[in-house]
């Protein structure tokens, strides 16, 4: 199988690439990534022994010429991880989210349609569903009611993908996943931010009262789910992915502090962000029943592994916090 993976130097994309390379000796991957602030080639150092089975191309999914050139090679599937994904940044300025998440998806879809790519997998998010009350969980038939510019851009992209299936009969599938955690997550997100700040004895900023609830899943379980949807999912379908692990943000922060033996006095409550959804929870029973997937990493096990990973890879996240990582791709190209 030959795959075009977009956004493959980001947190989830890089973990997916490593999952596929390690799991299938016949898989060849072309990785298209613009290396914006959240893209990091260091995430894929472990891919180097796989040689030509992993090929990196620096470029944007909004660049029609680059996308057409790669899709004209007729990969068996395109998996679109590429996205602007941080809610806070979308609140400050959503223009990049509209361009990348909506227009970039459209460029990919047009190229796949032109060259007859067999399957298009759109990686989406639970945030397109909006906010839940105290009970229940999102199903694939829930209305899309996004509450942040980021979520709105992802919902728009999902609808674009759906329209290409209905109008042009393209083989597309959409996955919507709950909050991920694990190795190589950019330290602006909740869990790595709290871990790295605590390790540096810095304040841990918690929005509002910290009672916002999220369903957490280890990135490896997410990658396994995308793999099974890629291979077995039905054209035109949406599949929710969740970890069945709901926790309040404040409980996550306290868990990290306990694990690192740091005081709760490091917690600093800050003004809540606008449109902050109170609770997410995913019903992944469709994926489990129809395709046989289920999460395999319990939250405590996964969190312990994640905290340990950041302890052992302090050079990686310190380079990100200082900005040094931004020059890595130049060194990477210079050695080739």
C-alpha positions in Angstrom: 0.0 0.0 0.0 1.2 3.5 -1.0 -0.1 6.3 1.2 0.0 10.1 1.0 -0.1 11.4 4.6 -0.6 15.1 5.1 0.5 16.8 8.3 2.8 13.8 9.0 5.2 15.8 11.1 2.6 16.8 13.7 1.8 15.0 16.9 -0.9 12.5 15.6 0.4 12.3 12.0 3.9 11.4 13.1 2.7 8.7 15.5 0.4 7.4 12.7 3.4 7.2 10.2 5.4 5.2 12.7 2.5 2.9 13.5 2.1 2.1 9.8 5.8 1.6 9.1 6.2 -0.7 12.1 3.0 -2.6 11.4 3.1 -3.3 7.7 6.4 -4.1 5.8 4.7 -3.4 2.5 3.6 0.2 3.3 5.3 3.1 1.6 4.5 6.6 2.8 4.9 10.1 1.3 4.6 12.7 4.0 3.6 16.2 3.0 4.0 18.8 5.7 4.6 22.5 5.6 6.5 22.5 8.9 4.6 25.3 10.5 5.2 25.9 14.2 3.6 22.6 15.2 5.4 20.4 12.6 8.7 18.9 13.8 10.9 16.6 11.8 12.4 15.4 15.0 9.2 13.6 15.6 10.2 11.2 12.8 13.8 10.4 13.6 12.7 6.8 14.2 11.5 6.6 10.6 15.0 7.0 9.2 15.9 3.3 9.3 12.9 2.6 7.0 14.7 4.4 4.2 12.7 5.1 1.1 9.5 3.7 2.7 9.1 7.1 4.2 9.6 10.1 1.9 9.2 13.6 3.2 8.1 16.6 1.1 7.9 20.1 2.6 4.8 21.8 1.3 1.3 23.0 1.9 -2.0 21.2 1.2 -3.2 24.6 -0.1 -0.5 24.5 -2.9 -2.4 23.0 -5.9 0.8 22.4 -7.9 2.5 20.4 -5.1 -0.6 18.5 -4.2 -1.4 17.6 -7.8 2.2 16.4 -8.4 2.0 14.0 -5.4 -1.5 12.8 -6.0 -0.7 12.2 -9.7 1.5 9.4 -8.4 -1.8 7.7 -7.6 -1.3 6.6 -4.0 -3.8 4.0 -2.7 -5.1 6.5 -0.2 -4.7 10.0 1.1 -5.0 10.5 4.9 -5.4 14.2 5.8 -4.0 15.1 9.2 -2.9 18.5 8.1 -4.7 21.2 10.1 -4.4 24.3 12.2 -5.6 22.8 15.5 -5.1 25.0 18.5 -8.4 26.6 19.7 -6.7 29.5 21.4 -4.9 30.5 18.2 -8.1 30.3 16.3 -9.7 32.8 18.7 -6.9 35.3 18.2 -6.9 35.0 14.4 -8.9 32.4 12.5 -7.7 33.2 9.0 -5.1 30.5 8.8 -7.7 28.0 10.0 -10.0 28.9 7.1 -7.2 28.7 4.6 -5.7 25.4 5.7 -8.6 23.5 7.2 -11.2 24.3 4.6 -9.4 25.4 1.4 -6.6 22.9 1.9 -9.0 20.1 2.2 -10.8 21.2 -1.0 -7.5 21.2 -2.8 -6.8 17.7 -1.7 -10.3 16.5 -2.6 -10.0 18.0 -6.1 -6.7 16.3 -6.8 -8.0 13.0 -5.5 -11.0 13.3 -7.8 -8.9 14.2 -10.8 -6.4 11.3 -10.4 -8.8 8.7 -9.2 -7.4 8.1 -5.7 -9.1 5.1 -4.2 -9.7 6.4 -0.7 -9.7 9.7 1.2 -9.6 9.7 5.0 -10.4 13.0 6.7 -9.1 13.3 10.3 -11.6 15.5 12.2 -12.4 16.2 15.8 -15.1 15.8 18.5 -15.2 19.6 18.7 -17.4 19.8 15.6 -20.3 18.5 17.8 -20.2 21.4 20.2 -20.7 21.0 23.9 -22.5 18.3 25.9 -24.6 18.5 29.0 -23.8 16.4 32.0 -25.1 13.2 30.4 -24.9 11.3 27.1 -22.2 11.1 24.4 -21.8 12.3 20.8 -22.8 9.8 18.1 -22.1 10.1 14.4 -25.7 11.4 13.8 -25.4 14.3 16.2 -25.8 17.8 14.7 -22.7 19.8 14.0 -22.7 22.9 16.3 -19.1 24.1 16.6 -18.4 26.8 19.1 -14.9 28.0 18.2 -13.4 29.2 14.9 -11.2 26.1 14.9 -14.1 23.7 15.4 -16.1 25.6 12.7 -13.3 25.2 10.2 -13.1 21.5 10.8 -16.9 21.1 10.6 -16.8 23.0 7.3 -14.1 20.6 6.0 -16.2 17.6 7.1 -19.1 18.9 5.1 -16.9 19.5 2.1 -15.7 15.9 2.3 -19.2 14.6 2.6 -20.3 16.6 -0.4 -17.6 15.0 -2.6 -19.0 11.6 -1.7 -22.6 12.6 -2.5 -21.8 14.6 -5.6 -18.9 12.8 -7.2 -19.2 9.4 -5.5 -15.7 9.6 -4.1 -14.7 7.0 -1.6 -14.3 9.1 1.5 -14.4 8.4 5.3 -14.3 10.8 8.2 -13.0 10.1 11.7 -13.8 12.2 14.7 -11.6 11.6 17.7 -11.7 12.8 21.3 -8.7 14.5 23.0 -5.4 12.8 22.4 -2.3 12.5 24.6 1.0 10.7 24.3 4.6 11.2 23.0 5.5 14.1 20.7 2.5 16.3 21.6 3.3 20.0 21.1 3.6 21.6 24.5 0.9 24.2 24.1 -1.8 21.5 24.7 -3.1 20.7 28.2 -1.2 17.6 29.2 2.3 18.3 27.8 2.0 22.0 28.9 1.3 20.9 32.4 4.0 18.3 32.5 6.7 20.5 31.1 5.7 23.5 33.2 5.7 21.4 36.3 9.1 20.0 35.5 10.4 23.6 35.3 8.5 24.6 38.5 6.5 27.1 36.5 2.9 28.0 37.1 0.2 25.8 35.6 -2.5 27.9 34.0 -6.0 26.4 34.3 -8.9 28.0 32.4 -12.0 29.0 34.5 -12.8 26.7 37.3 -11.0 23.7 35.7 -14.3 21.7 35.6 -14.4 21.3 31.8 -14.6 17.6 31.0 -12.8 15.8 28.1 -12.7 12.2 26.9 -9.0 11.2 26.6 -7.4 8.6 24.3 -3.8 7.6 23.9 -2.5 8.6 20.5 -1.5 5.0 19.7 -5.1 3.9 20.1 -6.2 6.7 17.8 -3.6 5.6 15.2 -4.9 2.0 15.4 -8.4 3.3 14.8 -7.4 5.4 11.7 -5.6 2.3 10.4 -8.7 0.1 10.7 -11.0 2.8 9.2 -8.5 3.2 6.3 -8.6 -0.5 5.5 -12.2 -1.5 6.4 -14.3 1.7 6.7 -17.4 2.0 4.5 -17.4 4.8 1.9 -19.2 7.9 3.0 -19.3 7.0 6.7 -18.3 8.9 9.8 -16.6 7.0 12.7 -16.3 8.4 16.2 -13.1 7.5 18.1 -13.0 7.7 21.9 -11.1 6.4 24.9 -14.0 6.1 27.4 -11.9 8.1 29.8 -13.7 11.3 31.0 -11.8 13.6 33.3 -12.1 17.2 34.4 -9.2 19.3 33.4 -8.3 20.1 37.0 -8.2 16.4 37.8 -5.7 15.9 35.0 -3.5 18.7 36.3 -3.6 17.3 39.9 -2.7 13.9 38.6 0.3 15.2 36.8 1.5 17.1 39.9 1.1 14.1 42.1 3.0 11.9 39.6 5.8 14.4 39.5 5.7 15.1 43.2 5.1 18.8 42.7 2.9 21.1 44.9 -0.7 22.1 43.9 0.4 25.7 44.7 1.8 25.8 41.1 -1.8 25.8 39.8 -3.0 29.2 38.6 -6.6 29.7 37.6 -6.9 32.1 34.7 -9.8 33.8 32.8 -11.7 31.2 30.8 -11.4 31.4 27.1 -14.4 32.5 25.0 -16.8 29.7 23.8 -15.1 27.1 26.0 -17.1 23.9 25.6 -18.0 22.4 29.0 -18.0 18.7 28.2 -17.1 16.3 25.4 -17.8 12.5 25.4 -17.6 10.2 22.4 -19.8 7.1 21.6 -17.4 4.9 19.6 -19.7 1.9 19.5 -20.2 2.1 15.7 -16.4 1.7 15.2 -16.2 -1.1 17.7 -19.2 -3.1 16.4 -18.7 -2.6 12.7 -14.9 -2.6 12.4 -13.8 -4.5 15.6 -11.6 -1.7 17.1 -11.5 -0.9 20.8 -9.0 1.2 22.9 -6.3 -0.9 24.5 -4.4 1.6 26.7 -6.0 2.5 30.0 -5.8 6.1 31.0 -3.6 5.5 34.1 -1.2 3.3 32.1 -1.1 5.8 29.2 -0.6 8.8 31.4 2.2 7.1 33.3 3.9 6.3 30.0 3.4 9.8 28.8 4.8 11.5 31.9 7.8 9.1 31.7 8.3 9.9 28.0 8.5 13.7 28.7 10.9 13.0 31.6 13.2 11.0 29.3 12.9 13.4 26.3 13.5 16.8 28.0 15.8 17.9 25.2 13.0 17.4 22.7 10.5 19.7 24.5 13.1 22.2 25.7 14.1 22.7 22.0 10.5 23.5 21.3 10.1 25.9 24.2 13.2 27.8 23.2 12.3 27.7 19.4 15.5 25.8 18.5 13.4 23.1 16.9 12.4 25.4 14.1 15.9 25.1 12.6 15.9 21.3 12.7 14.5 20.9 9.2 17.4 23.0 7.8 19.9 20.6 9.5 17.9 17.7 8.2 18.0 18.9 4.6 21.7 19.8 5.0 22.5 16.2 5.7 20.9 15.0 2.5 
